[in-house]
């Protein structure tokens, strides 16, 4: 049974790069981080679909969600396909749209960035923030020149609905489509999905913003600079202004780096609270992307930033899980338009640590382990950390992981934690082909 985005209408005048606020989502057959702002992990093995059932202490996962007027059933996302690796915990986050909530830290930050562009580039940038998060492999990787052997394409790193359809892992997945649609200056904000580690700064769903600006020969001719230098200079001026808008008068520096889709490529760092902090990645768009989009005579720049990363700093939010909290003690602290209000902690419940040791197999990866733990414990798991490993004389390798359980909102009981840990142990052994010690 194939999915088909049979029709999709263009434009939801506020946010980002592809167009799936459709008029009829039935099934879709799609042809075959921002990448700028978060690195991909390095291992590569597949995890088949985890159908882990919710337990009594968890909210049940809805069977139908609605996103931008599109109704999506769980069966359409968590398909009976050998390549599908989307669990309940990820399906439940689809359509949450934190970036479109004006009183949420993510939405407040997004609007502050929009205000900067509206003030400094009046009526220049189109904005998109309701583009559908399911994209083709081509859109997610090929259209932005991600190499065929890049680790981010693995089932260990990306959520696949089927072999040719993924949950976008960066907002750059919509860049080429918007260029082909004729947009020359645009900002896109959206939720992105990556299989990742578990700690206070990593979560499998987060939010990015992508910005693109296209120049014609008339823009750079007569400037005394070549097209690439002109675009790079404009890019740096724009983003230095954005950093000042968000953080005030801070020291900045540019660092040369590499991205598959820009050349040259840069990272902007600011000196904030006595440390150098990366704010975003950016660069001059590779000409091949423009050529494929019918813009061979143009030059462009692009940037991508992670909203959670900046919001944690600006609002003093210590744990990324808090962004998903519905506790009024969290949500009531923030108001529309109030950038940088400092979060006041309301919970100091101690973590509970449980260790688990096992002999690994050749197919074992830490991302797969974290998916299993999240499937059982959800947001009650604070961290999964490798604390010991060794290889015996027979060549067998053992890993010991320490799992920290802690709710941001309440005290967990011993009974509840023990139940979680036993469930984790059972699922790790049965799903990951390891032998518990």
Secondary structure, DSSP 8 states (H G I E B T S, - for coil): --EE--EEE---SSB-S---EEEE-SEE------TTTS-----------------TTS----SEEEETTEEEEHHHHS-S-TT----HHHHTTTT--GGG-TTSHHHHHHHHHHHHHHHHSTTT-EEE----SEEEHHHHTGGGT--TT-GGGSTTTS-EEETTEEE-SSGGGGHHHHHHTT-SEEEEEEEEE-----BTTB-SEEEEEEEEEEE-HHHHTTTTS-HHHHHHHHHHHHHHHHHHHHH-S-EEEEEEEEETTEEEEEEEEEEETTEEEEEEEEEEE-HHHHHHTT-TT-EEEEEEEEHHHHHHHHTT---GGGGG---HHHHTT--TT-TT-----------EEEEEEEE--TT--HHHHHHHHHHHHGGGEEEEEEEEEEE-TTS-EEEEEEEEE--SSS---HHHHHHHHHHHHHHHHHHHT-EE-
